[in-house]
Amino acid sequence: GLGCCRWPSSPEVVQMDLLKDQALPNARDLGGFTAGTKSTVTYGKIFRSSAPVAPAHANAIELAGVKTVVDLRTDAERTGRPLVVPASATVTHLDILADEPDDAPGSLGRLAAGKPPIAPDGMNPAIMRETMAAGYRSFVLLPGAQQRYGKLLRELLEVDSTPVLVH
C-alpha cells in the first residue's frame, strides 16, 4: 500500500469514482501525491487497483478512459487470474518479481488470498514480520524490479499512454 503517504483530497476524482462505482477493488487515483519537492501528480492520469479480472472491472476501465493497464504480477499470478480488460486498453506486463530467487511471490499471493503459508518449525511472529519485510523490500530492490519500474516510469511519460492503471 501507500501507507507512507497522506491521501490527498480533491473533488477532481471523477475517474476514480467510475472505477470504484464498478467495484474495481482497491481503486485509487494517485493524483495529488507529491512527486519530488515541487511537483504533484495530476489527477486522472495514474490509477492503482487490484487486478482487473472480471467483466465489471473491464467496464470500469473503459468508462474511466484508461488507455494503458500495467500488470506487475508474476507469470503464475497472471495464469491463475487472467486479466479482463477492454479492447481499448493496451496491456503492459512488468513482472517485478521475475528474478526473485525463492518462493516469495507465491507466499505473498497465498497471504493476499487469506491462506497463510505453512510456517516452518521455529517460525514465530518476529521472524514472520522480518520475512514479510524482506519480501516487500524485494519489490523495489531486485535489479529486475528496478529495470521494470524504470520501464513503467517511461510508459507514464508517453503522451498517448495516460490515463494509466497500475496493479
C-alpha positions in Angstrom: 0.0 0.0 0.0 0.8 3.6 0.1 1.0 3.9 3.9 3.9 6.3 3.7 1.8 9.0 2.2 -1.1 11.1 3.3 -4.1 10.6 0.9 -4.9 13.9 -0.9 -8.4 15.2 -1.0 -9.9 16.8 -4.1 -13.2 17.0 -5.9 -11.4 16.1 -9.1 -11.7 12.4 -8.8 -14.5 11.6 -11.3 -12.5 8.8 -13.0 -11.6 7.2 -9.7 -15.3 7.3 -8.8 -16.0 5.5 -12.0 -13.5 2.8 -11.1 -14.9 2.4 -7.6 -18.5 2.5 -8.8 -17.8 -0.5 -10.9 -16.4 -2.4 -7.9 -12.8 -2.4 -9.1 -11.1 -3.5 -5.9 -8.8 -1.1 -4.2 -9.0 1.6 -7.0 -7.2 4.8 -6.2 -6.4 7.9 -8.2 -2.8 8.8 -7.4 -3.5 12.4 -8.3 -2.5 14.9 -5.6 0.5 13.0 -4.3 3.7 14.9 -4.2 6.3 13.8 -6.7 9.6 15.3 -5.6 9.8 18.6 -3.8 7.7 20.8 -6.0 5.6 18.6 -8.3 2.3 17.0 -7.8 0.8 14.0 -9.6 -2.0 15.2 -11.9 -5.5 13.9 -11.1 -7.0 11.4 -13.6 -3.6 10.3 -15.0 -2.4 7.4 -12.8 -4.6 4.9 -11.0 -3.8 1.9 -9.0 -6.0 -1.1 -8.1 -6.2 -4.8 -7.6 -6.0 -6.9 -10.7 -9.0 -6.3 -13.0 -10.2 -9.9 -13.5 -14.0 -9.5 -14.1 -16.2 -8.0 -16.8 -17.3 -5.3 -14.4 -13.7 -4.3 -14.0 -13.2 -4.0 -17.8 -16.3 -1.9 -17.9 -14.9 0.5 -15.2 -11.6 0.8 -17.0 -13.4 1.7 -20.3 -15.7 4.2 -18.6 -12.8 5.9 -16.9 -11.0 6.2 -20.3 -7.9 4.2 -19.1 -5.6 3.7 -22.1 -2.9 1.6 -20.6 -3.1 -1.2 -18.0 0.3 -2.1 -16.4 0.3 -5.6 -14.8 3.1 -6.0 -12.2 2.1 -9.6 -11.3 4.2 -12.8 -11.8 3.5 -15.2 -14.6 1.9 -17.6 -12.2 -0.4 -14.9 -10.9 -1.4 -13.9 -14.4 -2.0 -17.5 -15.4 -4.1 -18.2 -12.3 -6.2 -15.0 -12.6 -6.1 -13.7 -16.2 -6.8 -10.0 -16.8 -10.2 -8.9 -18.1 -9.7 -5.5 -19.8 -11.4 -3.7 -22.6 -10.0 -3.9 -26.2 -9.5 -0.1 -26.0 -6.7 -0.6 -23.4 -3.1 -1.6 -24.1 -1.7 -4.1 -21.5 2.0 -4.0 -20.5 3.3 -6.9 -18.3 6.1 -6.0 -16.0 6.8 -8.9 -13.7 8.6 -7.1 -10.9 9.4 -10.4 -9.1 10.7 -12.3 -12.1 14.2 -12.7 -10.7 13.1 -13.4 -7.1 15.3 -16.3 -6.0 12.8 -18.1 -3.7 9.1 -18.6 -3.4 8.3 -15.1 -2.0 5.8 -14.2 -4.8 3.9 -17.4 -4.2 3.9 -16.9 -0.4 2.7 -13.3 -0.8 0.0 -14.5 -3.1 -1.2 -17.0 -0.6 -1.2 -14.4 2.1 -3.2 -12.0 0.0 -5.8 -14.8 -0.6 -6.1 -15.3 3.1 -4.2 -18.5 3.0 -1.0 -18.1 5.1 1.9 -20.2 4.1 2.7 -23.2 6.2 5.2 -21.9 8.8 8.4 -24.0 9.2 9.3 -25.2 12.6 10.7 -22.4 14.7 8.8 -19.7 12.9 7.5 -17.0 15.3 5.8 -13.7 14.8 9.1 -11.7 14.8 10.6 -14.0 12.1 7.4 -13.8 10.1 7.4 -10.0 10.2 11.1 -9.9 9.0 10.3 -12.4 6.3 7.4 -10.2 5.1 9.5 -7.1 5.3 12.3 -8.7 3.2 9.7 -9.7 0.6 8.4 -6.2 0.3 11.9 -4.8 0.0 12.5 -7.2 -2.9 9.6 -5.4 -4.7 11.9 -2.5 -5.2 15.5 -3.7 -4.6 15.7 -6.6 -7.1 17.7 -5.4 -10.2 15.0 -6.7 -12.5 12.3 -4.9 -10.5 14.2 -1.7 -10.7 14.5 -2.1 -14.5 10.8 -2.8 -14.8 9.9 0.2 -12.6 12.1 2.3 -15.0 10.0 0.9 -17.9 6.8 1.8 -16.0 8.0 5.4 -15.5 9.0 5.7 -19.1 5.5 4.4 -20.0 3.9 7.1 -17.9 5.8 9.8 -19.8 4.4 8.6 -23.1 1.8 11.2 -24.2 -0.7 8.7 -25.5 -0.5 6.2 -22.6 -2.5 8.0 -20.0 -4.7 7.5 -18.1 -2.8 4.5 -16.8 -4.0 1.8 -14.4 -1.2 0.0 -12.5 -1.9 -3.1 -10.5 
